[in-house]
Amino acid sequence: MIKGNWFFIVKKGIILTNAFTHISSAEYQAVRLCEEFSRMNIQVCHKKNREYPCVIDGGNIVNEYSQYDFCVYLDKDKYIAQILEKSGLRLFNTSSSIAVCDDKMLTHIALSENGIPMPKTVPGALCYHPDGVIEDSMPERLISILDLPMIVKESYGSMGKGIYLVKTKNELIKSMEKLKCMPHIFQEFVKESSGKDVRIIVIGGKYLCAMERKNENDYRSNIELGALGRAIQPSDEYIALAEKCAKILKLDYCGIDILQGKNGGMICEVNSNAFFGGMEKATGVNVAKAYAEYIIENI
């Protein structure tokens, strides 16, 4: 292939997905990317992240994937990602970007102080022992900040899992008790956007496509939970907001979820490995091709 005045040969790449995941949406991503790379005459293999390819031996990294020119990392295992990267393999997305996006609180912290509108968010008080007592002042303080109902989220999770809408003080206390020994956050409930949001795909910091997701039976708008997606042309405000988030988080590829609040768009979440099957179906845009082309242009 030719890029500018330089000649370079892309030999082969690898797509890594989680060792234990058999979700059809995740499998779809790997299959589609393999198809698009094949059309570009780029040899790519798909492996589950269960081969223990990296060993730190005598203080040095032994990387069994060193023969690859790039890796599309569709997992959230930050340890393997960091080791592969440190040994010289180019990851899409980078390990640091994946780690920040995988933790919902770290995402909001990274985006804060950058003019990014987001729901009011409070990090959960982390308890290190299951016998820890939630004092009466703790739920009272949260209610004074966020009011009821409010959203409680596990910091790690996808497809709408680990997200709870609490409507009463007793429900809040039960959620606090359930999650006290794991990272979690509390957020204001944006009622105007209950069951619906806008998902925008950004590649290389540039808007690609978008859909509105709407769930008539749930406050969560995930396709995997029954929401329906339809193609839309988002406002310039939404596009600029999505592109700004992607650049701040240094993401090669992402799906950005925007809620419609009373005063405009609000960033709900940023997904570094956003499933694109629903997007391709809703919009007709070949997301896999756009991502594959971006990868080849940037190695």
Buried (B, 14 or more C-beta within 10 A) or exposed (E): EEEEEEEEEBEEBBBBBBBEBEBEBBBBBBBBBBEBBEEBEBBBEBBBBEEEBBEEEEEEBEBEBEEBBBBBBBBBBBEBBBBBBEBEBBBBBBBBBBBBBBBBBBBBEBBEEEEBBBBBBBBBBEBEEEEEEBEEEBBEEBBEEBEBBBBBBBBBBBBBEBBBBBEEBEBBBBBBBEBBEEBBBBBBBBEEBBBBBBBBBBBBBBBBBBBBBEBEEBBBBBBBBBBBBEBBEBBEEBBEBBBBBBBBBEBBBBBBBBBBBEEEBBBBBBBBBBBBBBBBBBBEBBBBBBBBBBBBEEB
